[in-house]
Amino acid sequence: MPIRTSSLTKRISQNGQQLHRAREKRLEAQGAGDAPSAEEDALLAERAQLKQERAQREARAAGPRPTAVERLARTHHPEAKGGPKATKAAKDGNGAGKSAKPHRTRAEKAAAKAAALDEARRRPKAAAKH
């Protein structure tokens, strides 16, 4: 199982501490002349695997990286799906008789606004109520 790169150093350190504790426990219980325990063997195997994984990742990181041109060439451009979508049939009902507002240009809108302002200016003002 691949291990995250950022956690390898910490995992190797923790493994070394566990290995040290296991050796101290064995030396205290049995003495210096005995063979390593099963726990030590398992920790040594795990440590070797962690160090091998770290070496592989360092080698991969030191290798050549793809250039920007290579990345551009490898990008996926999805293919178009078939043709244009079929249009929906118009419904008969409430909206059948309505038509859209007529299009007005910017000049027409400005002229209408100016006319409304002029009309408001000419209209007599309402008397203030007290």
C-alpha positions as CSV (number, residue, x, y, z in Angstrom):
1,M,0.0,0.0,0.0
2,P,1.5,3.4,-0.9
3,I,2.2,5.7,1.9
4,R,2.0,9.5,1.8
5,T,5.3,11.1,1.3
6,S,4.9,13.7,4.0
7,S,4.4,11.0,6.7
8,L,7.3,8.8,5.8
9,T,9.9,10.6,8.0
10,K,7.6,10.6,10.9
11,R,6.7,6.9,10.5
12,I,10.3,5.9,10.2
13,S,11.1,7.8,13.4
14,Q,8.2,6.2,15.3
15,N,9.2,2.8,14.0
16,G,12.8,3.4,15.2
17,Q,11.5,4.3,18.7
18,Q,9.4,1.2,18.8
19,L,12.3,-0.9,17.7
20,H,14.5,0.6,20.4
21,R,11.9,-0.1,23.1
22,A,11.5,-3.7,21.8
23,R,15.3,-4.3,21.9
24,E,15.6,-2.8,25.4
25,K,12.7,-5.0,26.6
26,R,14.3,-8.1,25.2
27,L,17.8,-7.2,26.6
28,E,16.3,-6.6,30.0
29,A,14.3,-9.9,30.0
30,Q,16.7,-12.3,28.3
31,G,20.2,-10.8,28.0
32,A,22.5,-9.7,25.2
33,G,23.3,-13.0,23.6
34,D,19.8,-14.0,22.4
35,A,18.4,-13.7,18.9
36,P,16.0,-10.8,18.1
37,S,12.3,-11.4,19.0
38,A,9.4,-11.7,16.6
39,E,8.4,-8.1,17.5
40,E,11.8,-6.8,16.6
41,D,11.8,-8.7,13.3
42,A,8.4,-7.3,12.3
43,L,9.6,-3.8,13.2
44,L,12.8,-4.2,11.2
45,A,10.9,-5.5,8.2
46,E,8.5,-2.5,8.4
47,R,11.4,-0.1,8.7
48,A,13.1,-1.5,5.6
49,Q,9.9,-1.2,3.7
50,L,9.4,2.4,4.8
51,K,13.0,3.3,3.8
52,Q,12.6,1.6,0.4
53,E,9.4,3.5,-0.2
54,R,11.1,6.8,0.7
55,A,14.0,6.0,-1.6
56,Q,11.6,5.2,-4.5
57,R,9.8,8.5,-4.0
58,E,13.0,10.5,-3.8
59,A,14.2,8.9,-7.1
60,R,10.8,9.7,-8.7
61,A,11.1,13.3,-7.5
62,A,14.6,13.6,-8.9
63,G,13.5,12.4,-12.3
64,P,12.5,14.6,-15.2
65,R,9.2,16.5,-15.0
66,P,6.9,17.1,-17.9
67,T,7.2,20.5,-19.6
68,A,4.4,22.9,-20.1
69,V,4.3,22.0,-23.8
70,E,3.9,18.3,-22.9
71,R,1.2,19.0,-20.4
72,L,-0.7,21.0,-23.1
73,A,-0.3,18.2,-25.6
74,R,-1.7,15.7,-23.1
75,T,-4.8,17.6,-22.0
76,H,-8.1,15.9,-22.8
77,H,-10.4,17.7,-25.2
78,P,-13.8,16.0,-25.0
79,E,-15.5,15.2,-28.2
80,A,-18.9,16.7,-29.1
81,K,-21.8,14.5,-28.4
82,G,-23.9,14.0,-31.5
83,G,-25.5,17.0,-33.1
84,P,-27.7,19.9,-31.9
85,K,-30.5,19.1,-29.5
86,A,-34.1,18.8,-30.8
87,T,-36.3,21.8,-30.2
88,K,-39.3,21.3,-28.0
89,A,-42.7,21.7,-29.4
90,A,-44.7,24.8,-28.4
91,K,-47.3,24.2,-25.8
92,D,-50.9,25.2,-26.3
93,G,-52.3,26.9,-23.3
94,N,-52.0,30.1,-21.2
95,G,-48.8,31.4,-22.8
96,A,-49.8,30.8,-26.4
97,G,-51.2,34.2,-27.1
98,K,-48.5,36.3,-25.5
99,S,-45.8,37.9,-27.5
100,A,-42.4,39.3,-26.4
101,K,-41.9,43.0,-25.8
102,P,-40.7,44.9,-28.9
103,H,-37.0,45.6,-28.9
104,R,-36.1,49.2,-28.2
105,T,-32.7,50.7,-29.0
106,R,-30.7,52.7,-26.5
107,A,-31.6,56.0,-28.2
108,E,-35.3,55.2,-28.0
109,K,-35.0,54.4,-24.3
110,A,-33.1,57.7,-23.7
111,A,-35.8,59.7,-25.6
112,A,-38.6,58.1,-23.6
113,K,-36.8,58.9,-20.3
114,A,-36.2,62.5,-21.4
115,A,-39.9,62.9,-22.4
116,A,-41.0,61.5,-19.0
117,L,-38.8,63.9,-17.1
118,D,-40.0,66.8,-19.2
119,E,-43.6,65.9,-18.6
120,A,-43.0,65.6,-14.9
121,R,-41.4,69.1,-14.9
122,R,-44.4,70.6,-16.6
123,R,-47.0,69.0,-14.5
124,P,-48.4,71.2,-11.7
125,K,-47.1,70.2,-8.2
126,A,-49.6,68.9,-5.7
127,A,-50.4,71.1,-2.7
128,A,-48.7,70.0,0.6
129,K,-51.2,68.7,3.2
130,H,-50.8,69.7,6.8
